Amino acid sequence: MSQESVERFLGRLLTDDNFRNYASKSFARACIKEGFHFTEEESVIMRNINFGSFVALSNQLDKGIKRSVIKKRGSSEPEQKHV
């Protein structure tokens, strides 16, 4: 795991509510879907992150630097809109 991957993953936890929710429920699937590759040891470390602590910090960020979410037409699935 490179430092860049760690920073990208942690940044996504802060700026992307959907990713944070998905990763907290299914870490492995979220990593595969988003292209994060961690060793088993690194995965254990990342899984042990207190995802709830990221919520409080994320809520303090200006919405202008967070990913906004829009609903896909005819779907209950949210679609990411990169701002």
WODA-V284878 format. One record per residue. N is the residue number from 1. RES is the residue in one small letter. D_LAST is the distance of its C-alpha to the last C-alpha in whole Angstrom. Layout:
# WODA-V284878
<<N & RES & D_LAST> <N & RES & D_LAST>>
This chain:
# WODA-V284878
<<1 & m & 27> <2 & s & 26> <3 & q & 25> <4 & e & 21> <5 & s & 21> <6 & v & 22> <7 & e & 19> <8 & r & 17> <9 & f & 18> <10 & l & 18> <11 & g & 15> <12 & r & 13> <13 & l & 16> <14 & l & 15> <15 & t & 11> <16 & d & 11> <17 & d & 14> <18 & n & 15> <19 & f & 15> <20 & r & 17> <21 & n & 19> <22 & y & 20> <23 & a & 21> <24 & s & 23> <25 & k & 25> <26 & s & 25> <27 & f & 25> <28 & a & 26> <29 & r & 24> <30 & a & 21> <31 & c & 22> <32 & i & 23> <33 & k & 20> <34 & e & 18> <35 & g & 20> <36 & f & 21> <37 & h & 25> <38 & f & 27> <39 & t & 31> <40 & e & 33> <41 & e & 34> <42 & e & 30> <43 & s & 29> <44 & v & 31> <45 & i & 30> <46 & m & 26> <47 & r & 28> <48 & n & 29> <49 & i & 26> <50 & n & 26> <51 & f & 23> <52 & g & 24> <53 & s & 24> <54 & f & 20> <55 & v & 19> <56 & a & 21> <57 & l & 19> <58 & s & 16> <59 & n & 17> <60 & q & 17> <61 & l & 14> <62 & d & 12> <63 & k & 9> <64 & g & 7> <65 & i & 7> <66 & k & 7> <67 & r & 6> <68 & s & 7> <69 & v & 10> <70 & i & 12> <71 & k & 15> <72 & k & 16> <73 & r & 19> <74 & g & 22> <75 & s & 21> <76 & s & 21> <77 & e & 19> <78 & p & 15> <79 & e & 13> <80 & q & 9> <81 & k & 6> <82 & h & 4> <83 & v & 0>>
